[in-house]
Amino acid sequence: MPATAAVLAMIVFSTCPPTDQRFREVREVRDETEARKRGREHAVLGDHGTV
């Protein structure tokens, strides 16, 4: 089973390799999500920091 998964992964990565553009998009989404979390935390906790 693990060998089958490895072969499948090799086929997928050889046919459509991850690109820098895709990683950049994922990084941007992650950064936006983290910024929203920080904004909500600040709105809930105010200037007092973490609880």
PDB file of N, CA, C and O in Angstrom:
ATOM      1  N   MET A   1       0.813  -1.200   0.000  1.00  0.00           N
ATOM      2  CA  MET A   1       0.000   0.000   0.000  1.00  0.00           C
ATOM      3  C   MET A   1       0.864   1.276   0.000  1.00  0.00           C
ATOM      4  O   MET A   1       0.610   2.167  -0.810  1.00  0.00           O
ATOM      5  N   PRO A   2       1.874   1.394   0.880  1.00  0.00           N
ATOM      6  CA  PRO A   2       2.704   2.607   0.858  1.00  0.00           C
ATOM      7  C   PRO A   2       3.426   2.792  -0.479  1.00  0.00           C
ATOM      8  O   PRO A   2       3.595   3.917  -0.948  1.00  0.00           O
ATOM      9  N   ALA A   3       3.847   1.693  -1.081  1.00  0.00           N
ATOM     10  CA  ALA A   3       4.528   1.794  -2.373  1.00  0.00           C
ATOM     11  C   ALA A   3       3.572   2.325  -3.442  1.00  0.00           C
ATOM     12  O   ALA A   3       3.972   3.114  -4.298  1.00  0.00           O
ATOM     13  N   THR A   4       2.328   1.900  -3.393  1.00  0.00           N
ATOM     14  CA  THR A   4       1.327   2.382  -4.338  1.00  0.00           C
ATOM     15  C   THR A   4       1.109   3.877  -4.161  1.00  0.00           C
ATOM     16  O   THR A   4       1.011   4.617  -5.139  1.00  0.00           O
ATOM     17  N   ALA A   5       1.034   4.315  -2.918  1.00  0.00           N
ATOM     18  CA  ALA A   5       0.860   5.747  -2.647  1.00  0.00           C
ATOM     19  C   ALA A   5       2.065   6.542  -3.131  1.00  0.00           C
ATOM     20  O   ALA A   5       1.910   7.643  -3.659  1.00  0.00           O
ATOM     21  N   ALA A   6       3.264   5.994  -2.955  1.00  0.00           N
ATOM     22  CA  ALA A   6       4.473   6.678  -3.408  1.00  0.00           C
ATOM     23  C   ALA A   6       4.499   6.799  -4.930  1.00  0.00           C
ATOM     24  O   ALA A   6       4.859   7.848  -5.465  1.00  0.00           O
ATOM     25  N   VAL A   7       4.124   5.742  -5.615  1.00  0.00           N
ATOM     26  CA  VAL A   7       4.084   5.781  -7.084  1.00  0.00           C
ATOM     27  C   VAL A   7       3.046   6.790  -7.551  1.00  0.00           C
ATOM     28  O   VAL A   7       3.303   7.555  -8.481  1.00  0.00           O
ATOM     29  N   LEU A   8       1.898   6.802  -6.932  1.00  0.00           N
ATOM     30  CA  LEU A   8       0.850   7.754  -7.288  1.00  0.00           C
ATOM     31  C   LEU A   8       1.329   9.188  -7.064  1.00  0.00           C
ATOM     32  O   LEU A   8       1.088  10.061  -7.897  1.00  0.00           O
ATOM     33  N   ALA A   9       2.003   9.431  -5.947  1.00  0.00           N
ATOM     34  CA  ALA A   9       2.527  10.769  -5.662  1.00  0.00           C
ATOM     35  C   ALA A   9       3.563  11.180  -6.696  1.00  0.00           C
ATOM     36  O   ALA A   9       3.582  12.334  -7.125  1.00  0.00           O
ATOM     37  N   MET A  10       4.421  10.258  -7.101  1.00  0.00           N
ATOM     38  CA  MET A  10       5.429  10.577  -8.131  1.00  0.00           C
ATOM     39  C   MET A  10       4.755  10.944  -9.443  1.00  0.00           C
ATOM     40  O   MET A  10       5.186  11.877 -10.121  1.00  0.00           O
ATOM     41  N   ILE A  11       3.708  10.226  -9.805  1.00  0.00           N
ATOM     42  CA  ILE A  11       2.992  10.519 -11.049  1.00  0.00           C
ATOM     43  C   ILE A  11       2.349  11.903 -10.974  1.00  0.00           C
ATOM     44  O   ILE A  11       2.439  12.682 -11.922  1.00  0.00           O
ATOM     45  N   VAL A  12       1.709  12.205  -9.865  1.00  0.00           N
ATOM     46  CA  VAL A  12       1.042  13.503  -9.709  1.00  0.00           C
ATOM     47  C   VAL A  12       2.056  14.629  -9.785  1.00  0.00           C
ATOM     48  O   VAL A  12       1.841  15.604 -10.505  1.00  0.00           O
ATOM     49  N   PHE A  13       3.162  14.513  -9.051  1.00  0.00           N
ATOM     50  CA  PHE A  13       4.155  15.583  -9.053  1.00  0.00           C
ATOM     51  C   PHE A  13       4.875  15.715 -10.384  1.00  0.00           C
ATOM     52  O   PHE A  13       5.321  16.807 -10.733  1.00  0.00           O
ATOM     53  N   SER A  14       4.998  14.634 -11.131  1.00  0.00           N
ATOM     54  CA  SER A  14       5.652  14.742 -12.434  1.00  0.00           C
ATOM     55  C   SER A  14       4.726  15.362 -13.474  1.00  0.00           C
ATOM     56  O   SER A  14       5.200  16.022 -14.398  1.00  0.00           O
ATOM     57  N   THR A  15       3.406  15.162 -13.342  1.00  0.00           N
ATOM     58  CA  THR A  15       2.479  15.725 -14.318  1.00  0.00           C
ATOM     59  C   THR A  15       2.104  17.169 -13.992  1.00  0.00           C
ATOM     60  O   THR A  15       1.897  17.969 -14.904  1.00  0.00           O
ATOM     61  N   CYS A  16       2.014  17.510 -12.719  1.00  0.00           N
ATOM     62  CA  CYS A  16       1.712  18.903 -12.372  1.00  0.00           C
ATOM     63  C   CYS A  16       2.526  19.298 -11.137  1.00  0.00           C
ATOM     64  O   CYS A  16       2.016  19.266 -10.017  1.00  0.00           O
ATOM     65  N   PRO A  17       3.783  19.666 -11.344  1.00  0.00           N
ATOM     66  CA  PRO A  17       4.642  20.008 -10.212  1.00  0.00           C
ATOM     67  C   PRO A  17       4.175  21.298  -9.537  1.00  0.00           C
ATOM     68  O   PRO A  17       3.641  22.188 -10.199  1.00  0.00           O
ATOM     69  N   PRO A  18       4.372  21.400  -8.237  1.00  0.00           N
ATOM     70  CA  PRO A  18       4.014  22.633  -7.538  1.00  0.00           C
ATOM     71  C   PRO A  18       4.885  23.779  -8.038  1.00  0.00           C
ATOM     72  O   PRO A  18       6.073  23.597  -8.305  1.00  0.00           O
ATOM     73  N   THR A  19       4.297  24.938  -8.160  1.00  0.00           N
ATOM     74  CA  THR A  19       5.032  26.088  -8.673  1.00  0.00           C
ATOM     75  C   THR A  19       5.207  27.131  -7.591  1.00  0.00           C
ATOM     76  O   THR A  19       4.499  27.118  -6.584  1.00  0.00           O
ATOM     77  N   ASP A  20       6.146  28.030  -7.799  1.00  0.00           N
ATOM     78  CA  ASP A  20       6.344  29.119  -6.856  1.00  0.00           C
ATOM     79  C   ASP A  20       5.086  29.967  -6.744  1.00  0.00           C
ATOM     80  O   ASP A  20       4.764  30.467  -5.667  1.00  0.00           O
ATOM     81  N   GLN A  21       4.372  30.130  -7.858  1.00  0.00           N
ATOM     82  CA  GLN A  21       3.137  30.921  -7.848  1.00  0.00           C
ATOM     83  C   GLN A  21       2.112  30.290  -6.910  1.00  0.00           C
ATOM     84  O   GLN A  21       1.448  30.995  -6.149  1.00  0.00           O
ATOM     85  N   ARG A  22       1.983  28.983  -6.961  1.00  0.00           N
ATOM     86  CA  ARG A  22       1.018  28.293  -6.096  1.00  0.00           C
ATOM     87  C   ARG A  22       1.409  28.453  -4.633  1.00  0.00           C
ATOM     88  O   ARG A  22       0.553  28.717  -3.789  1.00  0.00           O
ATOM     89  N   PHE A  23       2.697  28.296  -4.324  1.00  0.00           N
ATOM     90  CA  PHE A  23       3.148  28.472  -2.949  1.00  0.00           C
ATOM     91  C   PHE A  23       2.934  29.903  -2.485  1.00  0.00           C
ATOM     92  O   PHE A  23       2.605  30.137  -1.322  1.00  0.00           O
ATOM     93  N   ARG A  24       3.117  30.854  -3.380  1.00  0.00           N
ATOM     94  CA  ARG A  24       2.906  32.261  -3.040  1.00  0.00           C
ATOM     95  C   ARG A  24       1.440  32.507  -2.704  1.00  0.00           C
ATOM     96  O   ARG A  24       1.129  33.221  -1.751  1.00  0.00           O
ATOM     97  N   GLU A  25       0.535  31.912  -3.490  1.00  0.00           N
ATOM     98  CA  GLU A  25      -0.902  32.061  -3.227  1.00  0.00           C
ATOM     99  C   GLU A  25      -1.267  31.468  -1.871  1.00  0.00           C
ATOM    100  O   GLU A  25      -2.024  32.071  -1.111  1.00  0.00           O
ATOM    101  N   VAL A  26      -0.738  30.301  -1.570  1.00  0.00           N
ATOM    102  CA  VAL A  26      -1.028  29.653  -0.283  1.00  0.00           C
ATOM    103  C   VAL A  26      -0.491  30.507   0.856  1.00  0.00           C
ATOM    104  O   VAL A  26      -1.158  30.673   1.878  1.00  0.00           O
ATOM    105  N   ARG A  27       0.710  31.050   0.685  1.00  0.00           N
ATOM    106  CA  ARG A  27       1.319  31.896   1.714  1.00  0.00           C
ATOM    107  C   ARG A  27       0.487  33.152   1.942  1.00  0.00           C
ATOM    108  O   ARG A  27       0.311  33.581   3.082  1.00  0.00           O
ATOM    109  N   GLU A  28      -0.026  33.745   0.862  1.00  0.00           N
ATOM    110  CA  GLU A  28      -0.861  34.946   0.988  1.00  0.00           C
ATOM    111  C   GLU A  28      -2.157  34.640   1.733  1.00  0.00           C
ATOM    112  O   GLU A  28      -2.581  35.423   2.583  1.00  0.00           O
ATOM    113  N   VAL A  29      -2.781  33.523   1.428  1.00  0.00           N
ATOM    114  CA  VAL A  29      -4.014  33.142   2.113  1.00  0.00           C
ATOM    115  C   VAL A  29      -3.731  32.919   3.596  1.00  0.00           C
ATOM    116  O   VAL A  29      -4.492  33.361   4.456  1.00  0.00           O
ATOM    117  N   ARG A  30      -2.626  32.226   3.887  1.00  0.00           N
ATOM    118  CA  ARG A  30      -2.262  31.984   5.287  1.00  0.00           C
ATOM    119  C   ARG A  30      -2.005  33.296   6.020  1.00  0.00           C
ATOM    120  O   ARG A  30      -2.446  33.469   7.156  1.00  0.00           O
ATOM    121  N   ASP A  31      -1.294  34.219   5.378  1.00  0.00           N
ATOM    122  CA  ASP A  31      -1.008  35.510   6.006  1.00  0.00           C
ATOM    123  C   ASP A  31      -2.285  36.303   6.270  1.00  0.00           C
ATOM    124  O   ASP A  31      -2.424  36.931   7.319  1.00  0.00           O
ATOM    125  N   GLU A  32      -3.210  36.274   5.325  1.00  0.00           N
ATOM    126  CA  GLU A  32      -4.490  36.971   5.512  1.00  0.00           C
ATOM    127  C   GLU A  32      -5.273  36.360   6.674  1.00  0.00           C
ATOM    128  O   GLU A  32      -5.856  37.079   7.485  1.00  0.00           O
ATOM    129  N   THR A  33      -5.279  35.029   6.747  1.00  0.00           N
ATOM    130  CA  THR A  33      -5.988  34.347   7.830  1.00  0.00           C
ATOM    131  C   THR A  33      -5.375  34.696   9.177  1.00  0.00           C
ATOM    132  O   THR A  33      -6.099  34.975  10.133  1.00  0.00           O
ATOM    133  N   GLU A  34      -4.045  34.684   9.262  1.00  0.00           N
ATOM    134  CA  GLU A  34      -3.376  35.016  10.519  1.00  0.00           C
ATOM    135  C   GLU A  34      -3.641  36.469  10.912  1.00  0.00           C
ATOM    136  O   GLU A  34      -3.803  36.768  12.095  1.00  0.00           O
ATOM    137  N   ALA A  35      -3.686  37.367   9.940  1.00  0.00           N
ATOM    138  CA  ALA A  35      -3.967  38.775  10.231  1.00  0.00           C
ATOM    139  C   ALA A  35      -5.387  38.930  10.781  1.00  0.00           C
ATOM    140  O   ALA A  35      -5.611  39.706  11.709  1.00  0.00           O
ATOM    141  N   ARG A  36      -6.350  38.191  10.207  1.00  0.00           N
ATOM    142  CA  ARG A  36      -7.726  38.244  10.717  1.00  0.00           C
ATOM    143  C   ARG A  36      -7.803  37.699  12.137  1.00  0.00           C
ATOM    144  O   ARG A  36      -8.514  38.247  12.980  1.00  0.00           O
ATOM    145  N   LYS A  37      -7.071  36.622  12.400  1.00  0.00           N
ATOM    146  CA  LYS A  37      -7.072  36.053  13.756  1.00  0.00           C
ATOM    147  C   LYS A  37      -6.523  37.061  14.751  1.00  0.00           C
ATOM    148  O   LYS A  37      -7.087  37.251  15.828  1.00  0.00           O
ATOM    149  N   ARG A  38      -5.413  37.712  14.386  1.00  0.00           N
ATOM    150  CA  ARG A  38      -4.832  38.711  15.281  1.00  0.00           C
ATOM    151  C   ARG A  38      -5.791  39.869  15.496  1.00  0.00           C
ATOM    152  O   ARG A  38      -5.871  40.400  16.604  1.00  0.00           O
ATOM    153  N   GLY A  39      -6.518  40.269  14.465  1.00  0.00           N
ATOM    154  CA  GLY A  39      -7.488  41.348  14.587  1.00  0.00           C
ATOM    155  C   GLY A  39      -8.623  40.981  15.522  1.00  0.00           C
ATOM    156  O   GLY A  39      -9.058  41.802  16.330  1.00  0.00           O
ATOM    157  N   ARG A  40      -9.105  39.748  15.415  1.00  0.00           N
ATOM    158  CA  ARG A  40     -10.172  39.297  16.304  1.00  0.00           C
ATOM    159  C   ARG A  40      -9.678  39.193  17.742  1.00  0.00           C
ATOM    160  O   ARG A  40     -10.393  39.550  18.678  1.00  0.00           O
ATOM    161  N   GLU A  41      -8.465  38.707  17.912  1.00  0.00           N
ATOM    162  CA  GLU A  41      -7.908  38.577  19.253  1.00  0.00           C
ATOM    163  C   GLU A  41      -7.787  39.955  19.905  1.00  0.00           C
ATOM    164  O   GLU A  41      -8.085  40.114  21.089  1.00  0.00           O
ATOM    165  N   HIS A  42      -7.354  40.936  19.138  1.00  0.00           N
ATOM    166  CA  HIS A  42      -7.210  42.282  19.670  1.00  0.00           C
ATOM    167  C   HIS A  42      -8.585  42.867  20.011  1.00  0.00           C
ATOM    168  O   HIS A  42      -8.735  43.577  21.006  1.00  0.00           O
ATOM    169  N   ALA A  43      -9.577  42.564  19.182  1.00  0.00           N
ATOM    170  CA  ALA A  43     -10.925  43.091  19.440  1.00  0.00           C
ATOM    171  C   ALA A  43     -11.508  42.469  20.716  1.00  0.00           C
ATOM    172  O   ALA A  43     -12.230  43.136  21.456  1.00  0.00           O
ATOM    173  N   VAL A  44     -11.202  41.215  20.968  1.00  0.00           N
ATOM    174  CA  VAL A  44     -11.752  40.541  22.142  1.00  0.00           C
ATOM    175  C   VAL A  44     -10.982  40.913  23.405  1.00  0.00           C
ATOM    176  O   VAL A  44     -11.581  41.201  24.441  1.00  0.00           O
ATOM    177  N   LEU A  45      -9.643  40.907  23.315  1.00  0.00           N
ATOM    178  CA  LEU A  45      -8.822  41.110  24.494  1.00  0.00           C
ATOM    179  C   LEU A  45      -8.438  42.568  24.730  1.00  0.00           C
ATOM    180  O   LEU A  45      -8.004  42.931  25.823  1.00  0.00           O
ATOM    181  N   GLY A  46      -8.599  43.401  23.705  1.00  0.00           N
ATOM    182  CA  GLY A  46      -8.192  44.799  23.835  1.00  0.00           C
ATOM    183  C   GLY A  46      -6.684  44.910  23.953  1.00  0.00           C
ATOM    184  O   GLY A  46      -5.955  44.123  23.351  1.00  0.00           O
ATOM    185  N   ASP A  47      -6.220  45.860  24.709  1.00  0.00           N
ATOM    186  CA  ASP A  47      -4.791  46.084  24.859  1.00  0.00           C
ATOM    187  C   ASP A  47      -4.196  45.298  26.013  1.00  0.00           C
ATOM    188  O   ASP A  47      -3.026  45.496  26.343  1.00  0.00           O
ATOM    189  N   HIS A  48      -4.958  44.417  26.635  1.00  0.00           N
ATOM    190  CA  HIS A  48      -4.481  43.698  27.808  1.00  0.00           C
ATOM    191  C   HIS A  48      -3.652  42.481  27.474  1.00  0.00           C
ATOM    192  O   HIS A  48      -3.110  41.848  28.379  1.00  0.00           O
ATOM    193  N   GLY A  49      -3.533  42.133  26.213  1.00  0.00           N
ATOM    194  CA  GLY A  49      -2.736  40.967  25.841  1.00  0.00           C
ATOM    195  C   GLY A  49      -3.521  39.679  25.956  1.00  0.00           C
ATOM    196  O   GLY A  49      -4.751  39.675  25.893  1.00  0.00           O
ATOM    197  N   THR A  50      -2.800  38.592  26.124  1.00  0.00           N
ATOM    198  CA  THR A  50      -3.465  37.287  26.176  1.00  0.00           C
ATOM    199  C   THR A  50      -3.988  37.003  27.575  1.00  0.00           C
ATOM    200  O   THR A  50      -3.521  37.570  28.563  1.00  0.00           O
ATOM    201  N   VAL A  51      -4.956  36.122  27.630  1.00  0.00           N
ATOM    202  CA  VAL A  51      -5.564  35.782  28.915  1.00  0.00           C
ATOM    203  C   VAL A  51      -4.830  34.608  29.522  1.00  0.00           C
ATOM    204  O   VAL A  51      -5.182  34.156  30.612  1.00  0.00           O
TER     205      VAL A  51
END
